[in-house]
Amino acid sequence: MPHRHRHTRAVGAAVAATAALLVAGLSGSASAGTAPADSAPTAAETLRTDAAPVALLDAMQRDLGLDRRQAERRLVNEAEAGATAGRLRAALGDDFAGAWLRGTESGTLTVATTDADDVAAIEAAGAVATVVRHSLADLETAKSRLDRAATGRDTTDAPVRYVDVRTNTVTVQAIRPSAARALLDAAGVDAGLARVERTSEKPRPLYDLRGGEAYYINNSGRCSIGFPVTKGTQQGYATAGHCGRTGASTSGANRVAQGTFQGSVFPGRDMAWVATNSSWTVTPYVSGAGGQNVQVTGSTQAPVGASVCRSGSTTGWHCGTVQQHNTSVTYPEGTISGVTRTTVCAEPGDSGGSYISGSQAQGVTSGGSGDCRSGGTTYFQPINPLLQNYGLTLVTTDDGGPEEPPPGEGGTWAAGTVYQPGATVTYGGATYRCLQGHQAQPGWEPPNVPALWQRA
């Protein structure tokens, strides 16, 4: 078949440069994460895995059973594997069926495809190839049908839905399997695409009306600050939508007047932002264990299987792994979609707090089940859609305001824009394709960051 042969050659060409960028855990080379001074930066250098603070590494060691060296190598491996997966996703096109990490140090990247002719190219890039029946696009279409069918229905007995790339299915977690089957029938989703998993979990938002630390809403409920942001010259922070409605006032942990909710969405999504008054100044930090500062340097989305840590005002620092992106979950208040499912524990009052992978912001705490004594499952609202929805800029420098892109550089690429995988831009007269979702910032111009952009 001539078309297939052209596709295979294109895939091979697209990943030819990838193998040279493979990471220590994937290639076995202790120096693979370091690029020569005159070469393009590695993914680990772009995402500043070397900026991971002691507080985050300590929490990874405690919650993931690692030693210090393993925690550091895991962050490097996850950064490099994310870039490799992004390149393969672009190369495989409609064949791509997802990617995920495994291993103590996230040393193994698996990439799924629907076409066996892609296996050699995937393996040439240093990843493990698996051939599956359904593409990621087909699974996401089926999940969208489930979400539409769930609208207006009581789905509390089938509260969680997500695309599980590791099983190549759309998974419905259900307290009563019959409720999941009824939802699948209503959506017209083929049984071969779906998997029903029995659960006893009853997810709920993690706010606390008993009062406490962090920030207070209308002098009553308590939530946790997510990430400092700016909108033009206005300073503020991102948080969860269920914490407060537009117009609600906030005060800090010290009960000093702080700001006002400018926008809030819940249910449907779980996103909000608060504009703060002149008494408060944004910083590029998340509060870590013992009050240590955790530096935020960007918002590149971590892949499935990657480590992720959470900061909240009730339980502090805890870590786990990313289980699934684009999850839908039903709370008593309604259904939210587009959240990420994790193994990190949380408790009431942690809502709105920060999820971070290495130095990359991931999202704000939405809800979950369980607690930090027995363990549990949590969901976070990804930060990039939140930034995009409200036109916000994540704070990544400590000068108290957003940076401007350097003069004289151009094209349609723009700092502050949120880009999703597959998006194309022009910069300096050339066209580039986005490999990993992120908010662009000065220094991350497409030619400078091959971990995030590929010349088309």
C-alpha positions as CSV (number, residue, x, y, z in Angstrom):
1,M,0.0,0.0,0.0
2,P,1.9,3.1,-1.2
3,H,0.1,5.4,1.3
4,R,1.2,3.3,4.3
5,H,4.8,3.2,3.0
6,R,4.9,7.0,2.8
7,H,3.4,7.2,6.3
8,T,6.1,4.8,7.7
9,R,8.9,6.8,6.1
10,A,7.5,10.0,7.5
11,V,7.3,8.6,11.0
12,G,10.9,7.4,10.8
13,A,12.1,10.7,9.6
14,A,10.1,12.6,12.3
15,V,11.6,10.6,15.1
16,A,15.2,10.3,13.8
17,A,16.3,13.3,15.9
18,T,14.4,12.0,19.0
19,A,16.8,9.2,20.0
20,A,19.6,11.7,20.5
21,L,17.6,13.4,23.2
22,L,16.7,10.3,25.2
23,V,17.0,10.6,28.9
24,A,19.2,8.8,31.5
25,G,16.5,6.3,32.6
26,L,15.5,5.4,29.0
27,S,18.9,5.2,27.5
28,G,21.0,4.1,30.5
29,S,23.5,6.9,30.1
30,A,24.2,8.8,33.2
31,S,24.9,11.9,31.2
32,A,22.0,11.7,28.8
33,G,20.1,14.5,30.5
34,T,22.9,17.0,29.9
35,A,23.3,18.6,26.5
36,P,26.6,20.1,25.3
37,A,26.9,23.8,25.8
38,D,26.6,24.6,22.1
39,S,23.5,22.4,21.5
40,A,19.8,23.0,22.0
41,P,18.6,22.5,25.6
42,T,17.3,19.2,26.6
43,A,13.7,18.9,27.9
44,A,15.0,18.6,31.5
45,E,16.9,21.9,31.0
46,T,13.9,23.6,29.5
47,L,11.6,22.5,32.3
48,R,14.3,23.3,35.0
49,T,14.2,19.9,36.7
50,D,17.3,21.2,38.5
51,A,15.2,23.8,40.2
52,A,13.2,21.2,42.1
53,P,13.5,22.3,45.8
54,V,14.3,20.1,48.7
55,A,10.7,20.2,50.0
56,L,9.4,18.7,46.8
57,L,12.1,16.0,46.6
58,D,11.5,15.1,50.2
59,A,7.8,14.6,49.6
60,M,8.5,12.5,46.5
61,Q,10.8,10.3,48.6
62,R,8.2,9.9,51.4
63,D,5.1,9.2,49.2
64,L,6.7,7.4,46.2
65,G,9.2,5.3,48.2
66,L,12.3,6.9,46.5
67,D,15.7,7.9,47.6
68,R,17.1,11.4,46.7
69,R,18.9,10.2,43.6
70,Q,15.9,8.3,42.3
71,A,13.6,11.4,42.8
72,E,16.0,13.6,40.9
73,R,16.4,11.1,38.1
74,R,12.6,10.6,37.9
75,L,12.1,14.3,37.2
76,V,14.7,14.3,34.5
77,N,13.2,11.1,32.9
78,E,9.7,12.5,33.0
79,A,10.7,15.7,31.3
80,E,12.6,13.9,28.5
81,A,9.9,11.3,28.1
82,G,7.2,14.0,27.7
83,A,9.1,15.5,24.8
84,T,9.7,12.1,23.2
85,A,6.0,11.3,23.5
86,G,5.1,14.7,22.0
87,R,7.3,14.1,18.9
88,L,5.9,10.6,18.4
89,R,2.3,11.9,18.8
90,A,3.0,14.4,16.0
91,A,4.7,11.7,13.8
92,L,2.0,9.0,14.3
93,G,-0.9,11.2,13.6
94,D,-4.2,9.4,13.6
95,D,-2.5,6.1,14.7
96,F,-1.4,7.5,18.0
97,A,-3.2,5.8,20.9
98,G,-1.6,7.4,24.0
99,A,1.7,7.2,26.0
100,W,2.5,6.5,29.6
101,L,5.4,6.1,32.0
102,R,6.3,3.3,34.4
103,G,9.2,2.3,36.6
104,T,10.6,3.6,39.9
105,E,12.5,6.3,38.1
106,S,9.9,6.7,35.2
107,G,12.5,5.0,33.1
108,T,10.2,3.3,30.6
109,L,8.0,5.2,28.2
110,T,5.3,3.2,26.3
111,V,3.7,4.6,23.2
112,A,0.6,2.9,21.7
113,T,-0.3,2.8,18.1
114,T,-3.1,1.3,16.0
115,D,-0.7,0.3,13.2
116,A,2.0,-2.3,13.5
117,D,4.1,-0.6,10.9
118,D,4.8,2.2,13.4
119,V,6.5,-0.2,15.9
120,A,10.0,0.2,14.5
121,A,9.9,4.0,14.5
122,I,8.6,4.0,18.1
123,E,11.4,1.7,19.2
124,A,14.0,3.7,17.3
125,A,13.0,6.6,19.5
126,G,13.8,4.6,22.6
127,A,10.2,3.9,23.7
128,V,8.3,0.6,24.1
129,A,5.7,0.1,21.4
130,T,2.4,-1.5,21.8
131,V,-0.2,-2.1,19.1
132,V,-3.8,-1.6,20.2
133,R,-7.2,-1.5,18.6
134,H,-8.4,2.0,19.3
135,S,-6.8,5.3,18.6
136,L,-6.7,8.1,21.2
137,A,-9.0,10.2,19.0
138,D,-11.6,7.3,18.9
139,L,-11.5,6.9,22.7
140,E,-11.8,10.6,23.3
141,T,-14.8,10.8,20.9
142,A,-16.5,7.9,22.8
143,K,-15.9,9.7,26.1
144,S,-17.4,12.9,24.7
145,R,-20.5,10.9,23.9
146,L,-20.6,9.6,27.4
147,D,-20.3,13.1,28.8
148,R,-23.2,14.3,26.6
149,A,-25.3,11.3,27.6
150,A,-24.6,12.1,31.3
151,T,-26.0,15.6,31.0
152,G,-29.2,15.8,32.9
153,R,-28.9,12.3,34.2
154,D,-28.2,11.2,37.8
155,T,-24.7,9.7,37.5
156,T,-23.8,9.6,41.2
157,D,-23.7,5.7,41.0
158,A,-21.3,6.0,38.0
159,P,-19.3,9.0,39.1
160,V,-16.1,8.8,37.2
161,R,-15.3,8.5,33.5
162,Y,-12.0,8.7,31.7
163,V,-9.9,7.5,28.8
164,D,-7.4,5.0,30.1
165,V,-4.6,4.7,27.6
166,R,-3.0,1.8,29.4
167,T,-6.0,-0.4,28.9
168,N,-7.0,1.3,25.6
169,T,-10.6,1.8,26.9
170,V,-13.0,4.4,28.0
171,T,-13.4,3.4,31.7
172,V,-16.5,4.1,33.8
173,Q,-16.0,3.7,37.5
174,A,-19.3,2.7,39.1
175,I,-20.8,2.0,42.5
176,R,-23.4,0.0,40.7
177,P,-22.2,-1.6,37.5
178,S,-25.7,-1.5,36.1
179,A,-25.6,2.3,36.3
180,A,-22.4,2.3,34.1
181,R,-24.0,-0.1,31.6
182,A,-27.1,2.1,31.4
183,L,-24.9,5.2,30.7
184,L,-23.0,3.3,28.0
185,D,-26.2,2.2,26.4
186,A,-27.6,5.8,26.5
187,A,-24.4,7.1,24.8
188,G,-24.4,4.4,22.2
189,V,-20.8,3.5,23.1
190,D,-19.7,0.1,21.7
191,A,-18.9,-2.4,24.4
192,G,-15.5,-3.1,22.8
193,L,-14.4,0.4,23.6
194,A,-15.5,0.4,27.2
195,R,-14.5,-1.0,30.6
196,V,-16.6,-0.9,33.8
197,E,-14.7,-0.8,37.0
198,R,-16.5,-1.2,40.4
199,T,-15.6,1.4,43.0
200,S,-16.8,2.4,46.4
201,E,-15.5,5.9,46.1
202,K,-17.8,8.9,46.3
203,P,-15.9,11.9,45.2
204,R,-16.7,15.3,46.7
205,P,-15.2,18.8,46.5
206,L,-12.6,19.4,49.2
207,Y,-13.7,22.7,50.7
208,D,-14.1,23.1,54.5
209,L,-16.8,25.3,56.1
210,R,-15.2,24.9,59.5
211,G,-12.7,27.6,58.9
212,G,-8.9,27.4,59.3
213,E,-5.8,28.6,57.4
214,A,-5.1,29.6,53.8
215,Y,-7.8,31.9,52.5
216,Y,-11.4,32.5,53.6
217,I,-14.4,33.1,51.4
218,N,-17.0,35.7,52.7
219,N,-15.4,35.2,56.2
220,S,-16.7,31.6,56.2
221,G,-15.5,28.7,54.1
222,R,-11.8,28.0,53.7
223,C,-9.8,26.9,50.6
224,S,-6.2,27.0,49.4
225,I,-4.5,29.3,47.0
226,G,-3.5,27.7,43.7
227,F,-1.0,29.7,41.7
228,P,-0.2,33.4,41.6
229,V,-1.2,35.0,38.3
230,T,-1.5,38.3,36.6
231,K,-3.9,39.9,34.2
232,G,-2.2,42.9,32.8
233,T,-1.2,44.9,35.8
234,Q,-3.7,43.2,38.1
235,Q,-2.3,40.6,40.5
236,G,-4.2,37.6,41.9
237,Y,-4.3,33.8,42.0
238,A,-5.9,30.8,40.4
239,T,-8.1,28.5,42.5
240,A,-11.1,26.1,42.4
241,G,-14.5,27.3,41.2
242,H,-16.4,25.5,43.9
243,C,-14.6,27.6,46.5
244,G,-16.5,30.8,45.7
245,R,-18.8,32.5,43.2
246,T,-18.0,35.6,41.2
247,G,-18.1,38.6,43.5
248,A,-17.4,36.7,46.7
249,S,-14.8,38.4,48.9
250,T,-11.7,36.7,50.3
251,S,-9.4,37.3,53.2
252,G,-6.0,35.7,53.9
253,A,-5.0,33.2,56.5
254,N,-4.3,36.3,58.7
255,R,-7.9,37.5,58.1
256,V,-6.6,40.6,56.3
257,A,-8.9,41.6,53.4
258,Q,-7.4,40.1,50.3
259,G,-9.5,40.2,47.1
260,T,-12.6,39.3,45.1
261,F,-13.5,36.4,42.9
262,Q,-13.4,37.7,39.3
263,G,-14.7,34.6,37.6
264,S,-15.9,31.1,38.7
265,V,-17.1,28.0,36.9
266,F,-18.6,25.0,38.8
267,P,-19.9,22.5,38.0
268,G,-19.0,21.8,34.3
269,R,-15.4,22.8,35.1
270,D,-13.8,23.7,38.5
271,M,-11.9,26.9,37.8
272,A,-11.8,30.4,39.3
273,W,-9.5,33.3,39.9
274,V,-9.3,36.0,42.6
275,A,-8.0,39.5,42.0
276,T,-6.1,40.7,45.1
277,N,-5.7,44.2,46.5
278,S,-2.5,46.2,46.9
279,S,-1.7,44.6,50.3
280,W,-0.8,41.4,48.5
281,T,2.1,40.7,46.1
282,V,2.4,37.8,43.7
283,T,5.5,35.5,43.8
284,P,6.5,32.5,41.6
285,Y,6.3,30.2,44.6
286,V,4.2,27.4,46.1
287,S,4.4,26.9,49.8
288,G,6.2,23.7,50.5
289,A,6.9,21.6,53.6
290,G,8.0,23.7,56.5
291,G,7.1,26.8,54.6
292,Q,9.9,26.4,52.1
293,N,9.5,28.1,48.7
294,V,8.9,25.8,45.7
295,Q,9.8,27.6,42.5
296,V,7.3,27.5,39.6
297,T,9.0,28.0,36.2
298,G,6.2,27.0,33.7
299,S,3.1,25.0,33.1
300,T,4.1,22.1,30.8
301,Q,1.6,19.2,31.2
302,A,3.1,16.1,32.8
303,P,2.4,12.7,31.0
304,V,0.4,9.8,32.4
305,G,2.5,8.0,35.0
306,A,4.5,11.1,35.9
307,S,5.1,12.1,39.5
308,V,3.0,15.1,40.8
309,C,2.9,16.8,44.2
310,R,0.2,18.8,45.9
311,S,0.3,21.7,48.4
312,G,-2.8,22.4,50.5
313,S,-3.6,24.3,53.7
314,T,-5.0,21.2,55.5
315,T,-2.5,18.5,54.8
316,G,0.5,20.3,53.3
317,W,2.8,18.4,50.9
318,H,1.8,15.0,49.4
319,C,2.9,13.3,46.2
320,G,1.6,10.6,43.9
321,T,1.3,10.0,40.1
322,V,-0.8,11.1,37.2
323,Q,-3.4,8.4,36.4
324,Q,-5.5,9.8,33.6
325,H,-6.1,13.2,31.9
326,N,-9.4,14.4,30.6
327,T,-11.5,12.7,33.4
328,S,-15.1,13.4,34.1
329,V,-16.3,13.1,37.7
330,T,-19.7,13.5,39.3
331,Y,-19.9,15.2,42.7
332,P,-23.1,15.7,44.7
333,E,-23.2,19.3,43.2
334,G,-22.9,18.1,39.6
335,T,-20.5,16.8,37.0
336,I,-17.2,18.3,36.0
337,S,-15.1,17.4,33.0
338,G,-11.5,17.8,31.8
339,V,-9.9,17.2,35.2
340,T,-6.8,15.0,35.9
341,R,-7.1,11.9,38.1
342,T,-4.2,11.3,40.5
343,T,-3.1,9.1,43.4
344,V,-2.3,12.1,45.6
345,C,-4.2,12.3,48.9
346,A,-6.1,15.4,50.0
347,E,-8.7,16.5,52.6
348,P,-11.3,19.2,53.1
349,G,-9.6,22.7,53.0
350,D,-7.0,21.6,50.4
351,S,-9.4,22.6,47.5
352,G,-7.9,25.1,45.1
353,G,-4.3,24.2,46.1
354,S,-1.4,23.7,43.8
355,Y,-0.4,20.6,41.9
356,I,3.2,20.7,40.6
357,S,5.4,18.3,38.7
358,G,9.1,19.2,39.2
359,S,8.9,23.0,38.7
360,Q,5.9,22.9,36.3
361,A,2.5,24.0,37.5
362,Q,-0.1,21.3,36.7
363,G,-3.4,22.4,38.2
364,V,-5.6,23.3,41.2
365,T,-7.2,20.8,43.6
366,S,-10.8,20.0,42.8
367,G,-12.0,17.0,44.9
368,G,-11.6,13.4,45.5
369,S,-12.2,10.6,48.0
370,G,-10.3,9.1,50.9
371,D,-7.9,11.0,53.1
372,C,-4.2,11.4,53.9
373,R,-4.3,8.7,56.6
374,S,-5.7,5.8,54.5
375,G,-4.9,7.2,51.1
376,G,-7.2,8.2,48.3
377,T,-7.8,9.5,44.8
378,T,-7.9,13.2,43.9
379,Y,-8.8,15.3,40.8
380,F,-7.3,18.6,39.7
381,Q,-8.4,21.2,37.3
382,P,-5.6,21.6,34.8
383,I,-4.0,25.1,35.0
384,N,-3.5,25.8,31.3
385,P,-7.3,25.7,30.4
386,L,-7.9,27.9,33.5
387,L,-5.3,30.5,32.3
388,Q,-6.7,30.4,28.8
389,N,-10.3,30.8,30.0
390,Y,-9.6,34.0,32.0
391,G,-6.7,35.4,30.0
392,L,-4.2,35.0,32.9
393,T,-0.5,34.8,33.0
394,L,1.2,32.3,35.4
395,V,3.8,34.1,37.5
396,T,7.3,32.5,36.9
397,T,9.6,35.4,38.0
398,D,9.9,37.2,41.3
399,D,9.6,40.7,39.9
400,G,5.9,40.9,40.8
401,G,4.7,41.1,37.2
402,P,4.6,39.5,33.8
403,E,7.5,39.7,31.4
404,E,7.2,40.9,27.8
405,P,8.6,39.0,24.8
406,P,11.9,40.3,23.5
407,P,11.6,43.0,20.8
408,G,12.3,42.3,17.2
409,E,11.1,38.6,17.3
410,G,7.9,37.8,15.7
411,G,5.4,35.6,14.0
412,T,2.2,34.5,15.5
413,W,3.8,32.9,18.5
414,A,3.1,35.0,21.6
415,A,4.2,34.8,25.2
416,G,1.2,34.3,27.5
417,T,-0.7,32.2,25.0
418,V,-1.7,28.7,26.0
419,Y,-0.8,26.1,23.3
420,Q,-2.1,22.5,23.0
421,P,-0.4,19.6,21.3
422,G,-0.7,19.8,17.6
423,A,-1.2,23.6,17.5
424,T,0.9,25.4,14.8
425,V,2.5,28.8,14.9
426,T,4.9,30.9,12.8
427,Y,8.0,32.4,14.3
428,G,10.9,34.0,12.5
429,G,9.3,33.1,9.2
430,A,9.2,29.3,10.0
431,T,6.2,27.1,11.1
432,Y,6.3,25.1,14.3
433,R,4.1,22.4,15.8
434,C,3.4,22.2,19.5
435,L,4.5,19.0,21.1
436,Q,3.4,19.5,24.7
437,G,0.7,21.6,26.2
438,H,2.0,24.8,28.0
439,Q,1.7,28.5,28.4
440,A,4.3,30.3,26.3
441,Q,6.7,32.6,28.1
442,P,9.8,34.6,27.2
443,G,12.8,32.3,26.6
444,W,10.5,29.6,25.3
445,E,10.4,30.8,21.7
446,P,9.9,27.8,19.4
447,P,13.5,27.6,18.1
448,N,14.9,27.6,21.6
449,V,12.8,24.7,23.1
450,P,12.8,21.6,21.0
451,A,11.1,19.8,23.9
452,L,8.0,22.0,23.3
453,W,8.1,22.8,19.6
454,Q,9.0,21.0,16.4
455,R,9.6,22.7,13.1
456,A,6.8,21.7,10.7
